[in-house]
């Protein structure tokens, strides 16, 4: 029986009636899912070559299919071709178009495959492509942090623990701490890609294909390292999607931490940083306001990405093998995370790149709150005083300063001796920002010489990550 006009679908031969309107409404892919069309076409090209190897297509049919699929891809990307309301999903949409244009040749393309391995392949290709774009955006933010750090190698600022003044650092070191976190986020993407570079094509519905028996060739064509080892796992697994969501969630958390610091730095209480007017907003009622909305919006979206991860994990929990329609939820979470980061990362990079740091205010605040106290304890320890005693002596010195309403920079030699005879004037030369920072000269420390070395190593690491992001052999869009 011929399917009625406008109700094309990839199934239905054993059904006596058409799908109910409610079923069609629930079953139809969301509009955002059709963005996978270029990746579906890439998989279809590889599948068509496999059908040629199997003898299902002849040489002429293969060429006509490949040429038409390239036209369809271009039309879709340029917005000249779109799915109809009757197309159930991206696979139905593309098969309909190809069949309308090529007749029986287009209809042959379905042989030897299932929507199960197609769906798994489409999203995997999409994520591998977008992982590179995501990495490039993160690297652009890191470049902005590094550029700022290079101008603040001798900008002394307060380092905090518990959001309380702790020890002085150079501001470059603080900025690079965020860059190091983002470096690990990109490294996670690279590590994720190593595990995800396996093609599900050839798995068909779940048992493998009796027609397409050379999946390694399709895998190579699509930029994978190899086909999936197990056809059931190939169509049922979504741990690679969950892991991708984790990486995006971790990245969002790291972005939220930088955002929170920018919000603090730009406050009137801190006055460390002023945002460029192009990367700040005002108030509809208070004319004086200059708000760090980019940082606040980015901070808020972290919760959403964490929620996407939790939602997919809940969907996957106890799901039996092999394919279940529940798995279509993977795309909502992945698309939302990628779209969100595609907005926030460039905005954050621009904000960091253009912000202005008040170096004088940084320096004025750096010694406040007795941040140089550790220098006294270390000086005593280096002269043989047990650190427990050195700690107590220094605490007594801080208490004496608090009682007098002075900072450590105001301490006199007479005060030192009165606190403990083992304290004398020599310690005063260590109670400067320069001396305190330069003393932290071990690997990874805040001494400017070490920070310069850190920048040099980070630049090399970012170059390696950029090479990975730009040297992808799979389909892109």
Phi and psi in degrees as a GROMACS rama.xvg file:
@    title "Ramachandran Plot"
@    xaxis  label "Phi"
@    yaxis  label "Psi"
@TYPE xy
-73.6697  135.849  UNK-2
-70.5113  138.011  UNK-3
-63.1326  149.807  UNK-4
-56.9779  132.917  UNK-5
85.9772  3.5721  UNK-6
-124.312  31.4247  UNK-7
-60.2346  136.653  UNK-8
-153.356  166.709  UNK-9
-92.8574  13.3867  UNK-10
-153.667  168.508  UNK-11
133.096  -6.83699  UNK-12
-59.2222  -32.307  UNK-13
-92.3357  0.375422  UNK-14
-94.556  141.16  UNK-15
-88.6948  -16.1761  UNK-16
-137.472  161.886  UNK-17
-72.857  159.509  UNK-18
-61.8299  145.991  UNK-19
-65.8776  152.636  UNK-20
-58.7765  -38.0456  UNK-21
-65.2252  -38.7684  UNK-22
-64.4372  -45.0702  UNK-23
-62.9469  -39.403  UNK-24
-64.4894  -41.4338  UNK-25
-73.4663  -36.0002  UNK-26
-80.5001  -24.7716  UNK-27
-67.0647  137.314  UNK-28
-59.7189  147.162  UNK-29
-66.5654  153.572  UNK-30
-56.4518  -36.196  UNK-31
-64.6043  -22.8151  UNK-32
-67.9126  -24.2462  UNK-33
-71.4596  -8.11  UNK-34
-62.5926  -14.9482  UNK-35
-77.9729  -2.19816  UNK-36
-53.1945  -46.3596  UNK-37
-61.8249  -33.7225  UNK-38
-75.5739  -34.9613  UNK-39
-64.1842  -39.505  UNK-40
-67.6095  -37.9595  UNK-41
-60.9876  -44.2478  UNK-42
-64.419  -36.3474  UNK-43
-67.7501  -34.4021  UNK-44
-63.7496  -45.8271  UNK-45
-63.3301  -39.0944  UNK-46
-65.4042  -39.1664  UNK-47
-61.7928  -39.1403  UNK-48
-67.0605  -34.1781  UNK-49
-67.2828  -37.729  UNK-50
-65.5981  -33.6288  UNK-51
-66.532  -41.0177  UNK-52
-64.9039  -29.8021  UNK-53
-84.7217  -7.24953  UNK-54
86.1124  5.25279  UNK-55
-73.3575  -35.148  UNK-56
-112.389  145.033  UNK-57
-92.5187  176.249  UNK-58
-60.1706  -41.6979  UNK-59
-65.8836  -41.6187  UNK-60
-63.6141  -40.184  UNK-61
-61.1904  -46.4796  UNK-62
-63.2645  -41.7366  UNK-63
-63.3213  -41.0385  UNK-64
-63.2762  -47.0612  UNK-65
-63.1262  -42.1113  UNK-66
-63.9626  -44.0496  UNK-67
-69.0396  -37.7749  UNK-68
-63.5206  -34.7675  UNK-69
-68.869  -38.2188  UNK-70
-64.0821  -43.1243  UNK-71
-61.843  -42.298  UNK-72
-60.3571  -47.7845  UNK-73
-62.3112  -43.0415  UNK-74
-63.7337  -39.8085  UNK-75
-67.2189  -47.7531  UNK-76
-62.4184  -35.7838  UNK-77
-83.3677  -2.98941  UNK-78
83.4732  12.9267  UNK-79
-92.1034  -4.97469  UNK-80
-139.27  131.963  UNK-81
-141.488  155.329  UNK-82
-66.9167  154.55  UNK-83
-90.8265  163.315  UNK-84
-60.7399  -18.1714  UNK-85
-87.8529  -11.1914  UNK-86
-76.1549  118.768  UNK-87
-66.4921  -37.7081  UNK-88
-158.508  -176.886  UNK-89
-64.7995  -32.6628  UNK-90
-68.4222  -43.9551  UNK-91
-61.7495  -44.2107  UNK-92
-56.6487  -51.8778  UNK-93
-72.1187  -38.1513  UNK-94
-64.9433  -38.7905  UNK-95
-60.4898  -47.7458  UNK-96
-62.0499  -45.7398  UNK-97
-66.1696  -36.997  UNK-98
-70.6006  -39.5814  UNK-99
-61.6798  -35.3572  UNK-100
-89.0432  -30.4021  UNK-101
-118.477  -1.06306  UNK-102
63.0606  -133.178  UNK-103
-60.504  -32.3223  UNK-104
-62.1204  -41.7715  UNK-105
-65.107  -37.2547  UNK-106
-68.698  -24.1492  UNK-107
-67.4795  -18.8284  UNK-108
-64.1806  -21.5409  UNK-109
-75.3906  -16.6266  UNK-110
-59.4577  137.029  UNK-111
79.0783  8.69788  UNK-112
-144.347  171.299  UNK-113
-134.933  159.768  UNK-114
-63.4509  -20.2501  UNK-115
-65.4054  -50.6222  UNK-116
-76.4792  -27.1886  UNK-117
-62.4516  -49.14  UNK-118
-61.441  -43.3489  UNK-119
-62.893  -40.4129  UNK-120
-69.9485  -42.4988  UNK-121
-57.8756  -49.3893  UNK-122
-69.0995  -36.0049  UNK-123
-64.4876  -43.9364  UNK-124
-62.7943  -42.8095  UNK-125
-59.0093  -48.0517  UNK-126
-66.3061  -38.8371  UNK-127
-64.9216  -37.5709  UNK-128
-68.1556  -49.3622  UNK-129
-68.9572  -25.2388  UNK-130
-59.4673  -36.9831  UNK-131
-69.8772  -42.2836  UNK-132
-64.2414  -42.2615  UNK-133
-60.906  -43.6792  UNK-134
-61.5099  -41.9055  UNK-135
-63.4037  -37.9105  UNK-136
-68.4967  -38.4941  UNK-137
-66.4892  -41.008  UNK-138
-63.5885  -36.141  UNK-139
-62.6956  -38.5684  UNK-140
-66.3536  -41.8493  UNK-141
-62.254  -40.3135  UNK-142
-59.462  -39.2531  UNK-143
-65.4126  -41.145  UNK-144
-64.5966  -42.2244  UNK-145
-64.9817  -42.0841  UNK-146
-61.8029  -42.1459  UNK-147
-65.155  -41.7026  UNK-148
-60.609  -38.8623  UNK-149
-63.8609  -23.7842  UNK-150
-91.1909  -2.6801  UNK-151
-130.072  39.2211  UNK-152
-70.9206  -22.8686  UNK-153
-123.74  26.0213  UNK-154
-94.3816  106.857  UNK-155
-82.7804  134.689  UNK-156
-143.441  171.84  UNK-157
-82.3701  132.245  UNK-158
-97.7555  141.107  UNK-159
-116.022  147.758  UNK-160
-130.652  143.04  UNK-161
57.2638  23.2456  UNK-162
60.1923  25.4442  UNK-163
-115.672  144.168  UNK-164
-53.4499  131.81  UNK-165
-122.566  -69.2104  UNK-166
-145.731  152.279  UNK-167
-72.8973  145.801  UNK-168
-138.267  167.291  UNK-169
-83.7234  143.783  UNK-170
-61.4492  -30.4812  UNK-171
-56.4908  -39.8573  UNK-172
-65.1132  -39.2624  UNK-173
-63.5795  -44.8341  UNK-174
-63.4894  -41.2728  UNK-175
-69.8205  -24.4356  UNK-176
-59.969  -38.5919  UNK-177
-69.7478  -41.181  UNK-178
-60.4775  -37.355  UNK-179
-64.136  -39.6214  UNK-180
-63.2243  -43.0463  UNK-181
-67.4714  -32.6501  UNK-182
-59.5445  -42.7276  UNK-183
-66.3484  -33.4672  UNK-184
-62.3111  -44.1268  UNK-185
-66.4983  -38.0501  UNK-186
-61.0352  -35.1181  UNK-187
-64.9307  -38.1717  UNK-188
-62.208  -42.2848  UNK-189
-64.0747  -42.3888  UNK-190
-67.2863  -39.5423  UNK-191
-59.0262  -43.6032  UNK-192
-63.5967  -35.0552  UNK-193
-60.4221  -39.0256  UNK-194
-79.228  -23.1725  UNK-195
-96.7319  -1.07147  UNK-196
-82.5203  50.3458  UNK-197
-127.222  130.519  UNK-198
-87.2391  131.413  UNK-199
-85.9918  -6.76389  UNK-200
-62.2026  140.073  UNK-201
98.851  -13.22  UNK-202
-76.9527  -22.076  UNK-203
55.4346  -132.587  UNK-204
-71.1719  -45.0483  UNK-205
-170.63  -25.3128  UNK-206
-98.7427  -3.0612  UNK-207
99.8103  171.636  UNK-208
-108.291  139.993  UNK-209
-85.5402  -7.08742  UNK-210
-108.012  -47.6439  UNK-211
-95.9592  92.5462  UNK-212
-108.982  10.8414  UNK-213
-124.489  59.6145  UNK-214
-63.7769  -20.4139  UNK-215
-63.7836  -32.9757  UNK-216
-70.542  -41.7708  UNK-217
-63.6031  -40.215  UNK-218
-60.2951  -45.2646  UNK-219
-62.8376  -41.7335  UNK-220
-61.6844  -33.9398  UNK-221
-91.4221  6.40014  UNK-222
85.7269  10.4478  UNK-223
-81.1265  162.939  UNK-224
-80.9697  -30.9361  UNK-225
-172.189  168.435  UNK-226
-78.0067  162.852  UNK-227
-62.2759  144.44  UNK-228
-70.1931  -30.1512  UNK-229
-132.234  124.057  UNK-230
-65.9788  -32.6528  UNK-231
-67.3797  -47.8025  UNK-232
-61.1243  -34.925  UNK-233
-59.1012  -39.7692  UNK-234
-94.8956  -19.8151  UNK-235
-96.8129  -25.5235  UNK-236
-76.4053  136.687  UNK-237
-134.451  19.1488  UNK-238
-64.3188  -28.0756  UNK-239
-67.9757  -30.6599  UNK-240
-71.8039  -44.4467  UNK-241
-60.7158  -40.503  UNK-242
-66.5046  -38.6387  UNK-243
-62.527  -40.3406  UNK-244
-64.9414  -35.7579  UNK-245
-63.3329  -44.9969  UNK-246
-60.5285  -43.4231  UNK-247
-64.7151  -38.3353  UNK-248
-64.5928  -43.9979  UNK-249
-63.6504  -41.129  UNK-250
-60.903  -42.5361  UNK-251
-64.2765  -37.9313  UNK-252
-64.277  -43.6004  UNK-253
-63.8458  -38.1534  UNK-254
-63.7821  -37.1937  UNK-255
-67.1891  -32.3507  UNK-256
-69.8621  -43.1294  UNK-257
-62.9773  -41.4426  UNK-258
-59.1687  -45.3795  UNK-259
-61.555  -39.3472  UNK-260
-67.7815  -39.9577  UNK-261
-61.2359  -41.017  UNK-262
-60.2235  -42.7079  UNK-263
-66.6986  -48.1375  UNK-264
-59.4303  -33.1485  UNK-265
-88.869  -3.55547  UNK-266
-71.5494  158.537  UNK-267
-65.4597  -24.8253  UNK-268
-70.5008  -36.9082  UNK-269
-89.9933  -55.6873  UNK-270
60.7451  32.6418  UNK-271
-82.3025  -37.2329  UNK-272
-133.1  143.483  UNK-273
-118.645  130.598  UNK-274
-80.9002  146.108  UNK-275
-61.1607  143.902  UNK-276
-57.9292  -30.1884  UNK-277
-70.9619  -13.4938  UNK-278
-121.913  29.2726  UNK-279
-141.993  165.572  UNK-280
-127.574  169.736  UNK-281
-113.256  -171.795  UNK-282
-109.237  145.436  UNK-283
-74.2821  -13.9597  UNK-284
-124.621  -28.3088  UNK-285
-107.696  102.448  UNK-286
-62.4542  -22.3544  UNK-287
-82.0577  -11.3257  UNK-288
-73.4471  143.547  UNK-289
-136.887  105.376  UNK-290
-104.463  141.543  UNK-291
-85.3984  62.5216  UNK-292
-63.9635  -33.7179  UNK-293
-58.6292  -46.1977  UNK-294
-65.5451  -39.4955  UNK-295
-69.0927  -42.7264  UNK-296
-63.9193  -41.9568  UNK-297
-64.3982  -43.3465  UNK-298
-59.7161  -41.5668  UNK-299
-68.1379  -34.1432  UNK-300
-73.5429  -14.9434  UNK-301
-59.7391  -40.1912  UNK-302
-62.0639  -35.7384  UNK-303
-65.6033  -42.6358  UNK-304
-68.9109  -36.2502  UNK-305
-62.2943  -40.1998  UNK-306
-62.9614  -37.9556  UNK-307
-59.5392  -43.064  UNK-308
-62.9506  -48.3705  UNK-309
-60.9291  -38.6858  UNK-310
-64.1599  -43.7636  UNK-311
-68.3391  -40.5824  UNK-312
-59.9384  -38.8881  UNK-313
-65.4752  -37.1257  UNK-314
-65.4313  -40.4956  UNK-315
-75.5145  -23.6746  UNK-316
-58.3746  125.086  UNK-317
65.2623  15.9217  UNK-318
-75.165  123.604  UNK-319
-73.9686  156.939  UNK-320
-76.7679  149.117  UNK-321
-102.656  -91.0667  UNK-322
-84.8143  139.674  UNK-323
-134.891  149.226  UNK-324
-65.9875  -18.3964  UNK-325
-51.9597  -30.07  UNK-326
-65.9136  -13.9583  UNK-327
-65.2823  -15.2953  UNK-328
-68.0143  -15.1222  UNK-329
-61.0471  -33.109  UNK-330
-72.6647  -40.1336  UNK-331
-53.7209  -49.7945  UNK-332
-65.7651  -43.6068  UNK-333
-66.6868  -45.8111  UNK-334
-63.8785  -42.0522  UNK-335
-62.8301  -43.6662  UNK-336
-63.4524  -44.4286  UNK-337
-66.4962  -43.4429  UNK-338
-63.7522  -39.2611  UNK-339
-64.5102  -46.8522  UNK-340
-70.3859  -29.1587  UNK-341
-64.1369  -25.3169  UNK-342
-87.237  -44.0333  UNK-343
-76.606  -39.2096  UNK-344
-62.7241  -49.0674  UNK-345
-62.8218  -35.5998  UNK-346
-65.6514  -42.2084  UNK-347
-64.5609  -41.5783  UNK-348
-61.9357  -43.2542  UNK-349
-64.6003  -39.9713  UNK-350
-63.1051  -45.6108  UNK-351
-67.9136  -41.5644  UNK-352
-62.6511  -33.6439  UNK-353
-103.059  -3.06122  UNK-354
-70.2109  150.114  UNK-355
-111.488  129.412  UNK-356
-100.696  130.239  UNK-357
-86.4583  92.521  UNK-358
-64.447  -37.6511  UNK-359
-65.1471  -40.6524  UNK-360
-68.7092  -38.5874  UNK-361
-55.0932  -49.0039  UNK-362
-66.2635  -38.787  UNK-363
-61.5847  -39.1926  UNK-364
-82.8567  -21.2955  UNK-365
-55.6249  -40.5429  UNK-366
-87.42  -6.64375  UNK-367
-69.5444  150.722  UNK-368
78.5145  21.1962  UNK-369
60.448  40.0438  UNK-370
-67.0072  -14.7728  UNK-371
-93.6284  7.27405  UNK-372
-61.266  -37.1649  UNK-373
-60.6659  -27.5456  UNK-374
-63.2285  -36.3699  UNK-375
-66.9677  -47.2043  UNK-376
-61.9192  -43.119  UNK-377
-64.7001  -39.7351  UNK-378
-61.2979  -42.6552  UNK-379
-65.9428  -43.0756  UNK-380
-62.7882  -38.5732  UNK-381
-68.9447  -12.1045  UNK-382
-107.79  21.2308  UNK-383
92.1498  0.413701  UNK-384
-79.0458  126.655  UNK-385
-53.3523  139.347  UNK-386
-63.6342  -31.02  UNK-387
-60.8172  -39.3743  UNK-388
-71.6781  -40.7168  UNK-389
-60.0743  -38.643  UNK-390
-62.505  -45.4072  UNK-391
-65.0565  -42.1731  UNK-392
-62.606  -45.1093  UNK-393
-65.195  -39.323  UNK-394
-60.6243  -39.3205  UNK-395
-64.7484  -37.7605  UNK-396
-64.4612  -43.1217  UNK-397
-62.6002  -42.28  UNK-398
-61.7329  -40.536  UNK-399
-63.3903  -38.7946  UNK-400
-66.128  -41.5329  UNK-401
-61.5516  -40.6682  UNK-402
-65.2184  -31.6126  UNK-403
-91.7668  -8.18196  UNK-404
69.4114  34.6915  UNK-405
-123.087  166.915  UNK-406
-98.7568  170.657  UNK-407
-61.0129  -29.8064  UNK-408
-66.419  -16.1022  UNK-409
-94.9458  -1.16687  UNK-410
-67.0505  142.233  UNK-411
-106.714  164.164  UNK-412
-61.2145  -35.224  UNK-413
-65.5193  -39.6144  UNK-414
-62.0809  -41.6927  UNK-415
-60.0243  -50.1775  UNK-416
-63.606  -34.7791  UNK-417
-67.6123  -31.2763  UNK-418
-71.8795  -46.4544  UNK-419
-164.075  133.879  UNK-420
-63.7167  -17.7877  UNK-421
-79.453  -9.15629  UNK-422
-91.2912  132.335  UNK-423
-146.014  -179.375  UNK-424
-60.7314  -23.0125  UNK-425
-58.3852  -28.7888  UNK-426
-67.8283  -23.0957  UNK-427
-62.6378  -32.4742  UNK-428
-68.8278  -13.8636  UNK-429
-92.7074  -6.67897  UNK-430
-93.8817  50.9985  UNK-431
-127.019  156.173  UNK-432
-61.7873  -42.5413  UNK-433
-60.9514  -46.2265  UNK-434
-66.1436  -41.9441  UNK-435
-64.2154  -43.9146  UNK-436
-70.1664  -44.5358  UNK-437
-63.5794  -28.7438  UNK-438
-67.8444  -24.1431  UNK-439
-85.6713  67.4265  UNK-440
-103.253  8.17075  UNK-441
-73.7906  167.001  UNK-442
-55.2819  129.095  UNK-443
84.0488  0.384108  UNK-444
-81.0676  176.853  UNK-445
-88.1688  -2.81704  UNK-446
-55.4997  133.863  UNK-447
-52.2756  -37.5838  UNK-448
-62.0981  -38.7565  UNK-449
-71.3322  -34.8845  UNK-450
-66.9102  -38.8252  UNK-451
-59.9488  -44.7554  UNK-452
-62.7046  -39.1871  UNK-453
-60.8971  -43.712  UNK-454
-60.9046  -43.9973  UNK-455
-61.3235  -44.0076  UNK-456
-66.5841  -40.2107  UNK-457
-65.2048  -39.985  UNK-458
-60.0089  -42.2651  UNK-459
-63.7673  -40.8102  UNK-460
-65.3032  -41.0631  UNK-461
-66.4159  -33.5004  UNK-462
-63.3729  -40.0041  UNK-463
-65.5925  -41.4618  UNK-464
-66.9109  -38.1409  UNK-465
-63.2374  -38.9614  UNK-466
-61.3625  -43.3529  UNK-467
-60.2558  -44.2743  UNK-468
-68.2826  -27.1373  UNK-469
-102.062  -3.54231  UNK-470
-115.192  40.0646  UNK-471
-83.7473  134.528  UNK-472
-98.3981  0.794269  UNK-473
-92.7158  178.921  UNK-474
-68.5708  141.959  UNK-475
-127.774  160.893  UNK-476
